[in-house]
Structure formats: structure tokens, C-alpha cells
Amino acid sequence: MSVREQIETKLQQAFDPSELHVVDDSDSHRGHAGHDGLGESHFNVRIRSAEFAGKNRVMRHRMVHKALGDIVARIHALALDIDV
């Protein structure tokens, strides 16, 4: 299973989102720090879930990082667009 698929699976299970888009943006960072040439190092995530209602931006990011667990440590960059 690819890292993108792992991210999607974990976020789907944790938040039952109404919208979820995970984009592997690694190729656009080729030659930059953190890109090892293998890919699966830079991701953009757009997620919408009622689970984020009443939570501030920092708390939402912490929730996503917790749901992703060790995946966060294995990638270089994770851009998050989180809302209700």
C-alpha cells in the first residue's frame, strides 16, 4: 500500500470525512531538501469532517497528526487544509 493510500485509510477511519483529498506532491519537490528521489515524501491533504467542529487550527492539526501516527515521521512535508 502506498503512503498516500495509508494516509487516506487512516484519515477515513479516524474522521469519517465528508471530503478527503490526498495528493502526493513529491515530484514537484525533486532536487529540494527532503526529497530522496524515491517519491512519497511531500503530501497535500484537504479534509472536511464534523469531528473538527469547535476545534481551533492547532488542535485540528494535532488530531490529524495523531491519527496518522508513525506516517508523519516517515515523510518530509505534510500540508494540511482542515475544516468542518
C-alpha atoms as one frame of an Amber mdcrd trajectory, in Angstrom:
protein
   0.000   0.000   0.000   1.405   3.404  -0.943   1.941   6.123   1.641  -0.867
   8.132   0.001  -3.227   5.184   0.425  -2.133   4.716   4.045  -2.843   8.388
   4.769  -6.281   8.146   3.145  -7.152   4.973   5.067  -6.103   6.324   8.464
  -7.903   9.650   7.980 -11.053   7.946   6.682 -11.136   5.664   9.716 -10.410
   8.425  12.239 -12.674  11.193  10.958 -15.306   9.781   8.558 -14.750  12.893
   6.426 -17.307  14.441   4.108 -14.373  15.374   1.856 -10.881  13.929   1.656
  -8.207  14.562  -0.972  -4.631  13.362  -0.531  -2.154  14.436  -3.189   1.399
  13.124  -3.456   3.242  16.309  -4.437   6.727  14.773  -4.193   7.669  15.179
  -7.852   7.319  18.955  -7.698   9.984  18.958  -4.949  12.584  16.959  -6.877
  16.033  18.313  -6.059  14.882  20.027  -2.853  15.824  19.069   0.693  13.862
  16.093   1.942  13.307  14.577  -1.498  15.301  11.375  -1.762  14.377  10.711
  -5.388  12.067   7.863  -4.437   8.912   9.947  -4.044   6.245   9.723  -1.366
   7.886  12.479   0.661   5.581  15.515   0.231   1.804  15.425   0.620  -1.105
  17.874   0.467  -4.234  16.889   2.393  -7.649  18.540   2.207 -10.075  17.121
   4.759 -13.531  18.134   5.945 -15.162  16.455   8.935 -17.673  17.240  11.655
 -15.022  15.917  14.089 -13.220  19.255  13.726 -16.191  21.374  14.838 -15.314
  23.658  17.740 -11.602  22.894  17.471  -9.014  25.566  16.706  -6.426  25.209
  13.953  -3.686  23.842  16.217  -5.989  21.218  17.743  -7.162  20.100  14.282
  -3.561  19.658  13.141  -2.740  17.696  16.298  -5.748  15.446  15.706  -4.606
  14.660  12.158  -1.006  14.057  13.211  -2.184  11.702  15.972  -4.409   9.800
  13.543  -1.520   9.391  11.098   0.838   8.121  13.796   4.222   6.958  12.511
   3.462   8.018   8.928   4.292  11.615   9.861   7.829  10.632  10.849   8.395
   8.845   7.526   7.591  11.801   5.262   9.273  15.165   4.799   6.305  17.516
   4.360   2.585  17.436   5.084   0.450  20.428   4.080  -2.959  20.364   5.750
  -6.181  22.126   4.767  -8.597  21.179   7.562 -12.154  22.392   8.147 -15.629
  21.271   9.189
